[in-house]
Amino acid sequence: MVRRYKMKDQKRKARSEKYDKGKDFDEVEEEVAPKKLKSEGSVIVDNEISKPADDELPGIPVIPVNMNDKQPGIIFILEKASLEIAKVGKDYQLLSSDEHKSYLLKNKRDPAEYRPDIAFQAILTILDSRVNKSGRLKALYVKTLGGLLLQIKPYARMPRTYKRFAGLMVQLLQKLHITAAGKGDKLCRVIKNPVDQYLPANCRKIGFSHSSEKLVGMHNYVDTINDESNLVFVVGAMAHGKIEDTNFNDFISISEYPLSAAYCISIITNALERKWKIL
């Protein structure tokens, strides 16, 4: 056996960012022939509907949303979301302080930082809002503590229980995308950083933090904003700390007290529903 040696001038390739490089369903123009997958003694056509495995969730359902691209809307960015998977025992799991405290302490990690339930509650609050159902939510991005950037389509119907949400995140972080049930539309994707490249040119980026010295009432604040601008709201999805991004048009606090991410989002959406008269 001959051992391979690396050439002197050959440099080791740097690790590239891990994200879904495939196109969206809407961007695919040519119809691709179905692939044939070999199984034990049989051949399975890839586009046939098959029963998912016990540890794998089927595609995400799509909810009806009145998409209106002509009207200005809002974009949410959730910062520092604790969405990290690891192999615990035989399976990959979404790490949380409740279920994996001993594992986290064994690997010298702070269990208080692993709160994926915060991102779960925040995502549900955004997608369940009347702002989204009226078509004013243009995009939802989630930035994880590990540096990944997730994109969730406004018409994706997320699981209602945390256990199924955790399974969905494990599938997403492994496969880098999740498609709609029975379709090829990618409703959740891991996309390339930075998030600013996906924001519209005429947007107004607003950060939220209890540490901000600018305390405002949200209802009065949104009334002063131009109706022709798209609004980008950046909210922290972590248990402790504050968002580090400083590229804001405005950095505000909407309460004298610390608020959960989900409750902060509900105040934002309620103020916009009142401003835009969404009932």
TAVEN-V829403 format. One record per residue. N is the residue number from 1. RES is the residue in three letters. OMEGA is omega as a letter, one per 20 degrees, with the letter a starting at -180 (NA if undefined). NEAR is the number of other ideal C-beta (glycine too) atoms within 12 Angstrom. Layout:
BEGIN
n->{N,N}
res->{RES,RES}
omega->{OMEGA,OMEGA}
near->{NEAR,NEAR}
END
This chain:
BEGIN
n->{1,2,3,4,5,6,7,8,9,10,11,12,13,14,15,16,17,18,19,20,21,22,23,24,25,26,27,28,29,30,31,32,33,34,35,36,37,38,39,40,41,42,43,44,45,46,47,48,49,50,51,52,53,54,55,56,57,58,59,60,61,62,63,64,65,66,67,68,69,70,71,72,73,74,75,76,77,78,79,80,81,82,83,84,85,86,87,88,89,90,91,92,93,94,95,96,97,98,99,100,101,102,103,104,105,106,107,108,109,110,111,112,113,114,115,116,117,118,119,120,121,122,123,124,125,126,127,128,129,130,131,132,133,134,135,136,137,138,139,140,141,142,143,144,145,146,147,148,149,150,151,152,153,154,155,156,157,158,159,160,161,162,163,164,165,166,167,168,169,170,171,172,173,174,175,176,177,178,179,180,181,182,183,184,185,186,187,188,189,190,191,192,193,194,195,196,197,198,199,200,201,202,203,204,205,206,207,208,209,210,211,212,213,214,215,216,217,218,219,220,221,222,223,224,225,226,227,228,229,230,231,232,233,234,235,236,237,238,239,240,241,242,243,244,245,246,247,248,249,250,251,252,253,254,255,256,257,258,259,260,261,262,263,264,265,266,267,268,269,270,271,272,273,274,275,276,277,278,279}
res->{MET,VAL,ARG,ARG,TYR,LYS,MET,LYS,ASP,GLN,LYS,ARG,LYS,ALA,ARG,SER,GLU,LYS,TYR,ASP,LYS,GLY,LYS,ASP,PHE,ASP,GLU,VAL,GLU,GLU,GLU,VAL,ALA,PRO,LYS,LYS,LEU,LYS,SER,GLU,GLY,SER,VAL,ILE,VAL,ASP,ASN,GLU,ILE,SER,LYS,PRO,ALA,ASP,ASP,GLU,LEU,PRO,GLY,ILE,PRO,VAL,ILE,PRO,VAL,ASN,MET,ASN,ASP,LYS,GLN,PRO,GLY,ILE,ILE,PHE,ILE,LEU,GLU,LYS,ALA,SER,LEU,GLU,ILE,ALA,LYS,VAL,GLY,LYS,ASP,TYR,GLN,LEU,LEU,SER,SER,ASP,GLU,HIS,LYS,SER,TYR,LEU,LEU,LYS,ASN,LYS,ARG,ASP,PRO,ALA,GLU,TYR,ARG,PRO,ASP,ILE,ALA,PHE,GLN,ALA,ILE,LEU,THR,ILE,LEU,ASP,SER,ARG,VAL,ASN,LYS,SER,GLY,ARG,LEU,LYS,ALA,LEU,TYR,VAL,LYS,THR,LEU,GLY,GLY,LEU,LEU,LEU,GLN,ILE,LYS,PRO,TYR,ALA,ARG,MET,PRO,ARG,THR,TYR,LYS,ARG,PHE,ALA,GLY,LEU,MET,VAL,GLN,LEU,LEU,GLN,LYS,LEU,HIS,ILE,THR,ALA,ALA,GLY,LYS,GLY,ASP,LYS,LEU,CYS,ARG,VAL,ILE,LYS,ASN,PRO,VAL,ASP,GLN,TYR,LEU,PRO,ALA,ASN,CYS,ARG,LYS,ILE,GLY,PHE,SER,HIS,SER,SER,GLU,LYS,LEU,VAL,GLY,MET,HIS,ASN,TYR,VAL,ASP,THR,ILE,ASN,ASP,GLU,SER,ASN,LEU,VAL,PHE,VAL,VAL,GLY,ALA,MET,ALA,HIS,GLY,LYS,ILE,GLU,ASP,THR,ASN,PHE,ASN,ASP,PHE,ILE,SER,ILE,SER,GLU,TYR,PRO,LEU,SER,ALA,ALA,TYR,CYS,ILE,SER,ILE,ILE,THR,ASN,ALA,LEU,GLU,ARG,LYS,TRP,LYS,ILE,LEU}
omega->{a,r,a,r,a,r,a,a,a,a,r,a,r,r,r,r,a,r,a,a,a,r,r,r,a,a,a,a,a,r,a,r,a,r,r,a,a,r,a,r,a,r,a,r,a,a,r,a,a,a,a,r,a,a,a,a,r,a,a,r,r,r,r,r,r,a,a,a,a,a,r,a,a,r,r,r,r,a,r,r,a,r,a,r,r,r,r,a,a,a,r,a,r,a,r,a,a,a,a,a,a,r,a,r,r,r,r,r,a,a,a,a,a,a,r,r,r,r,r,r,a,a,r,r,a,a,r,a,r,r,r,a,r,r,a,r,a,a,r,r,r,r,a,r,r,r,r,r,a,r,r,a,a,a,r,r,a,r,a,r,a,a,r,r,r,r,r,r,r,r,a,a,r,a,r,r,r,a,r,a,r,a,r,a,a,a,r,a,r,a,a,r,i,a,a,a,r,a,r,a,a,a,r,a,a,r,a,r,r,a,a,r,a,r,a,r,a,a,r,a,a,r,a,a,r,a,a,a,r,a,r,a,a,a,r,r,a,a,a,r,a,a,a,a,a,a,a,r,r,a,a,r,a,r,r,a,r,a,r,a,a,a,r,r,r,r,r,a,r,r,r,r,r,a,a,r,r,a,NA}
near->{3,4,5,7,7,10,8,6,6,9,8,8,7,6,7,9,17,21,23,26,15,20,17,22,21,13,11,15,9,7,8,13,9,14,12,13,14,11,12,7,6,11,13,17,15,16,17,15,14,16,9,14,11,9,15,20,28,22,28,33,25,23,23,13,26,20,21,19,16,11,22,27,37,42,37,48,46,45,36,35,41,42,43,33,30,24,16,22,11,7,18,23,29,37,36,34,25,21,22,29,19,15,23,25,15,12,17,8,21,19,22,18,27,37,35,41,31,40,46,36,29,45,43,29,33,42,38,24,34,25,41,39,24,25,25,35,45,35,36,44,42,44,35,35,29,23,22,31,34,43,36,42,37,37,27,38,29,39,25,17,15,24,20,22,34,35,31,39,40,29,32,39,34,24,24,24,33,39,30,24,19,16,23,23,26,32,35,41,35,34,32,23,22,17,30,21,13,24,26,21,12,17,30,29,30,39,31,43,33,27,18,23,10,18,19,25,18,32,19,15,26,31,16,18,29,15,19,14,24,29,42,39,49,44,47,40,42,32,25,19,21,23,30,18,26,14,19,25,22,27,26,33,28,34,21,11,12,19,24,26,41,28,23,37,40,27,31,41,37,22,31,36,25,21,25,27,12,24,9}
END
